[in-house]
């Protein structure tokens, strides 16, 4: 069933990419004359369409707050392309859906993008390898919000982001591709790919107690199989598989290269590696530095949404929401993607399961506390 869902998702994504291309062409044809009337003079860049790793430095326009540039377009003269200004990189089941929804309610942030496009982590390793496939995902936002909206000075101050929680931890396809290519050097991390495309990218992460996170994820993905006893079996299996991996490989390898053969599929339903936060956070901090990364704790966000959203808007340099009604809507609307009533009836995990998970995550939580400070101490 899982394989069928994956194939269906790939098919639908392929279809969407094709539709984006058609819509993009039609939209640009209708607005080409408007592009030519930009008040500021713009240079046209002839980009070689290749993978992100091989993409040369992009000449971002000073007329746009979002990282944008004009490219030569056959029969159209020139076309505006843009990369995300910010990335919400995770973590899954830590409130990313709710957080992204509230972020995109800000009047200076476009909501014309889909959450979880997975291009950086998955789809670019198939037939959508070229950067143009990624850019096409944002064409609607570029055309409707980024290019058309400007302030009184003619500056285009609207931005958009990429909210894909798998960016934080899913580096498996990159590693597999490196093995297929017989590369002897360690492949780039997702952080390095983003940095290569736009060194000024702003990174947002939201974390949650990893013990609670993994149970929430199990309940979300496993349908009729959901029950505390089955969860316990899978946790025991997953801990055993991780221990076996650590006997022969480094922690970083075991976290990024999760088991993929059929004997481990049951264990994969309990993705312990996603909660070993410090591994991927160290990668992103190493690449971007602490100043370009905002790390939020779900346990604080849930009770202090107003303060957290103002902190995020300040981090993104879009300012507080001036409209009181809109600000109220952003901070008081019902949470998105919460636990269903059926899941709640199942109750909590078994005490023994909680003990096993707490002990498994203890050393990694201690390292997380060392990295981020006592606010993120999940060992208590």
C-alpha atoms as one frame of an Amber mdcrd trajectory, in Angstrom:
protein
   0.000   0.000   0.000   2.834   2.374   0.890   4.572   1.737  -2.426   1.320
   2.431  -4.314   0.895   5.703  -2.450   4.470   6.683  -3.264   3.955   5.923
  -6.958   0.698   7.884  -6.969   2.391  10.822  -5.271   5.217  10.789  -7.811
   2.691  10.646 -10.664   0.659  13.523  -9.264   3.803  15.564  -8.670   4.937
  14.943 -12.239   1.533  16.067 -13.503   1.623  19.187 -11.357   5.083  20.106
 -12.627   3.818  19.813 -16.194   0.772  21.949 -15.433   2.958  24.551 -13.729
   5.001  24.806 -16.909   1.910  25.296 -19.101   0.321  27.830 -16.762   3.628
  29.627 -16.383   4.015  30.007 -20.144   0.473  31.322 -20.560   0.787  33.742
 -17.662   4.068  35.113 -18.864   2.848  35.539 -22.431  -0.019  37.651 -21.133
   2.245  39.794 -18.975   5.444  40.093 -21.018   4.693  43.696 -21.878   4.293
  44.525 -18.188   7.681  43.016 -17.417   9.230  45.283 -20.006   7.795  48.315
 -18.229   9.720  47.850 -14.981  10.849  51.266 -13.778  14.274  49.982 -12.823
  16.652  48.753 -15.486  17.335  45.041 -15.161  20.026  42.809 -16.606  19.108
  39.556 -18.319  20.962  36.425 -17.224  21.565  33.452 -19.524  21.569  30.542
 -17.098  22.678  27.032 -17.985  19.888  24.786 -16.726  21.554  22.107 -14.633
  21.459  20.631 -11.131  21.741  22.870  -8.032  25.290  21.674  -7.359  26.423
  22.878 -10.792  24.368  26.064 -10.957  26.583  29.130 -11.204  26.131  32.114
  -8.915  22.783  33.779  -9.569  22.634  37.577 -10.051  19.899  38.579  -7.626
  18.145  41.844  -8.490  18.365  44.788  -6.118  14.749  45.660  -6.956  13.425
  42.608  -5.115  13.615  41.612  -1.470  13.147  37.982  -2.505  16.160  36.440
  -4.312  15.073  37.049  -7.925  16.677  37.582 -11.318  15.664  37.985 -14.963
  16.505  35.299 -17.474  16.427  35.244 -21.231  13.270  33.446 -22.357  12.713
  32.246 -25.935  10.076  34.342 -27.730   9.273  36.147 -24.475  12.321  38.357
 -24.103  12.925  37.905 -20.406  11.294  36.204 -17.469  11.519  36.689 -13.718
  12.690  33.708 -11.668  12.940  33.547  -7.877  14.234  31.213  -5.196  12.733
  30.996  -1.684  13.668  33.767   0.730  13.258  31.426   3.701  13.044  27.681
   4.391  10.996  25.991   7.099  13.073  22.819   7.144  11.244  20.873   9.849
  10.777  18.952  11.873   7.864  16.660  10.803   5.055  16.401  13.391   6.386
  19.376  15.302   3.738  21.847  14.146   5.218  22.753  10.745   1.850  22.759
   8.943   0.342  25.161  11.460   3.467  27.311  11.583   3.740  27.648   7.798
   0.063  28.521   7.501   0.374  31.337  10.025   3.595  32.654   8.451   1.934
  32.908   5.043  -0.947  34.944   6.484   1.398  37.937   6.721   0.535  40.476
   3.963   4.177  40.654   2.835   4.541  36.869   2.484   3.045  35.000  -0.458
   0.810  32.011   0.228   0.848  30.881  -3.415   3.174  27.965  -2.692   2.448
  24.404  -1.631   3.819  22.952   1.587   6.113  19.971   1.326   7.195  19.951
  -2.320  10.117  17.590  -1.457  12.053  18.622  -4.559  15.357  19.241  -2.778
  15.221  15.943  -0.889  13.538  13.550  -3.334  12.187  14.541  -6.720  15.325
  16.129  -8.103  16.993  12.720  -8.047  14.629  11.452 -10.751  13.632  13.088
 -14.005  13.237  16.559 -12.460  16.935  17.122 -11.791  17.366  20.573 -13.346
  16.904  23.708 -11.261  14.155  24.907 -13.638  11.852  22.237 -12.205  12.268
  23.708  -8.734  11.788  27.282  -9.933   8.599  26.274 -11.739   7.029  25.314
  -8.398   7.111  28.984  -7.398   6.026  30.593 -10.684   2.498  31.272  -9.455
   3.807  33.116  -6.390   6.335  35.023  -8.512   3.734  36.145 -11.040   0.888
  37.004  -8.653   2.736  38.397  -5.636   6.466  38.925  -6.100   6.535  40.747
  -9.433   3.238  42.606  -9.304   3.341  43.913  -5.745   5.632  46.803  -4.829
   5.790  49.623  -2.324   5.603  53.355  -3.027   9.269  53.447  -3.964   8.776
  50.737  -6.594  10.606  48.133  -4.502   9.176  44.599  -4.631   9.043  43.766
  -0.929   6.924  40.581  -0.910   8.693  37.270  -0.209   7.918  33.562  -0.305
   9.452  30.467   1.273   9.780  26.716   0.984   8.064  24.799   3.785   9.383
  21.255   3.397  10.024  19.513   6.747  12.021  16.685   5.140  14.840  19.116
   4.281  16.065  18.874   7.861  16.755  15.144   8.020  16.279  13.470   4.623
  19.651  13.273   2.929  19.247   9.639   1.873  18.776  10.219  -1.861  21.887
  12.397  -1.967  23.917   9.627  -0.335  22.480   6.925  -2.605  23.220   9.031
  -5.682  26.811   9.504  -4.539  27.159   5.726  -4.164  25.708   5.123  -7.637
  28.193   7.625  -9.059  31.053   5.909  -7.167  32.006   9.154  -5.480  34.649
   8.808  -2.800  34.011  12.176  -1.115  31.118  12.739   1.272  28.089  14.179
  -0.560  26.826  17.663   0.141  24.215  18.169   2.828  20.867  19.844   2.156
  22.219  22.864   4.005  25.126  23.135   1.551  22.784  22.884  -1.442  20.622
  25.742  -0.141  23.708  27.802   0.708  25.056  27.258  -2.791  21.862  28.590
  -4.361  21.337  31.494  -1.959  23.886  32.171   0.798  21.497  34.656   2.452
  18.686  32.127   2.973  16.892  32.288   6.317  16.258  28.950   8.006  13.405
  28.199  10.419  13.214  25.028  12.529  10.564  23.945  15.010  11.376  21.173
  17.496   9.371  19.015  19.885  10.173  16.464  22.553  11.399  13.619  20.304
   9.565  10.976  22.344   6.225  12.700  21.745   7.142  13.471  18.136   7.776
   9.872  17.127   4.478   8.668  18.647   2.558  11.453  16.929   4.135  10.518
  13.605   3.286   6.840  14.091  -0.366   7.697  14.767  -0.494   9.990  11.745
   0.915   7.561   9.183  -0.239   4.092  10.215  -4.013   4.094   9.943  -5.663
   0.828  11.022  -2.386  -0.488  12.487  -2.429   2.178  15.179  -2.293   0.840
  18.715   0.173   1.220  21.607   1.186  -2.459  21.491   2.098  -2.388  17.813
   3.935   0.891  18.361   5.955  -0.747  21.137   6.992  -3.611  18.834   8.123
  -1.202  16.155  10.051   0.922  18.645  11.926  -2.133  19.910  12.685  -3.127
  16.320  13.827   0.386  15.387  16.098   0.735  18.428  17.653  -2.643  17.601
  18.250  -1.613  13.976  19.805   1.681  15.020  22.086  -0.079  17.512  23.190
  -2.478  14.796  23.903   0.406  12.434  26.035   2.169  15.036  28.204  -0.923
  15.363  29.549  -0.382  11.848  28.834   3.250  10.908  28.960   6.743  12.371
  25.918   8.342  13.960  25.671  10.815  11.072  25.604   7.986   8.528  22.947
   6.078  10.479  20.771   9.174  10.806  20.961  10.237   7.165  21.052   6.745
   5.605  17.983   5.127   7.123  17.427   1.408   6.329  15.606   0.888   3.044
  15.461  -2.856   2.444  12.211  -4.781   2.933  13.208  -6.322   6.266  13.327
  -2.866   7.840  10.055  -1.431   6.516   8.206  -2.072   9.761  10.949  -0.240
  11.632  10.770   2.657   9.201   7.241   3.324  10.401   8.958   4.542  13.577
  11.542   7.017  12.314  13.735   7.404  15.366  16.423   9.195  13.354  14.203
  12.222  12.737  14.316  13.035  16.463  18.101  13.038  16.703  17.967  16.760
  16.098  21.522  17.788  16.850  22.983  15.931  13.841  21.248  17.973  11.144
  21.212  21.162  13.211  25.001  20.982  13.466  25.144  20.742   9.666  22.945
  23.795   9.172  24.712  25.843  11.847  28.081  24.964  10.341  26.928  26.142
   6.912  24.781  29.178   7.767  25.890  30.234  11.233  23.516  30.734  14.140
  22.315  34.178  13.034  20.584  32.870   9.909  18.727  30.126  11.755  15.674
  30.592  13.983  14.912  27.568  16.170  11.507  27.365  17.842  10.269  25.011
  20.517   6.759  23.676  19.855   6.005  23.505  23.559   6.533  27.298  23.765
   4.937  28.081  20.402   1.669  26.378  21.368   1.183  28.621  24.398   2.755
  31.836  23.098   1.742  32.038  19.442   1.589  35.841  19.334   5.098  36.326
  20.710   6.494  33.546  18.535   4.932  34.893  15.333   6.259  38.390  16.032
   9.699  36.855  16.564   9.439  35.042  13.222   8.244  38.131  11.341  11.123
  40.101  12.819  13.546  37.359  11.775  12.153  37.496   8.217  12.352  41.305
   8.268   8.711  41.814   7.286   7.626  43.652  10.431   4.627  43.098  12.676
   1.149  42.846  11.213  -0.398  46.311  11.431  -4.026  45.250  10.898  -5.433
  44.252  14.337  -8.036  41.919  12.842  -5.503  40.124  10.676  -3.084  39.849
  13.582  -5.855  38.355  15.715  -6.656  35.859  12.986  -3.005  34.850  12.686
  -2.567  34.278  16.402  -5.943  32.880  17.487  -7.132  30.708  14.577  -7.524
  26.996  15.331  -4.360  24.880  15.057  -3.860  22.980  11.802  -3.199  19.249
  11.433  -3.902  18.324  15.069  -4.373  14.802  16.423  -7.673  13.251  15.325
 -10.404  12.057  17.665  -9.741   8.433  16.699  -6.075   8.783  17.597  -6.947
  10.282  20.963  -9.075   7.252  21.816  -5.972   5.068  21.508  -4.436   6.841
  24.445  -0.788   7.281  25.325   2.077   4.933  24.487   2.838   2.136  26.936
   4.989   3.126  29.944   7.672   0.646  28.894   7.752   2.166  25.402   8.210
   5.627  26.864  11.061   4.350  29.034  12.834   2.803  26.028  12.451   5.948
  23.938  13.539   8.222  26.774  16.730   6.211  27.241  17.371   6.042  23.506
  17.126   9.805  23.050  18.879  10.761  26.312  22.455  11.176  24.956  21.218
  12.961  21.837  19.033  15.307  23.877  22.027  16.104  26.067  24.013  17.021
  22.969  21.083  19.158  21.768  21.098  21.025  25.089  24.831  21.672  24.712
  24.218  22.998  21.208  21.142  25.188  21.832  21.053  25.832  25.569  18.870
  24.745  28.526  15.626  25.908  26.864  15.872  22.834  24.632  16.582  20.374
  27.413  14.325  17.374  26.703  16.045  15.054  29.190  14.095  16.394  32.142
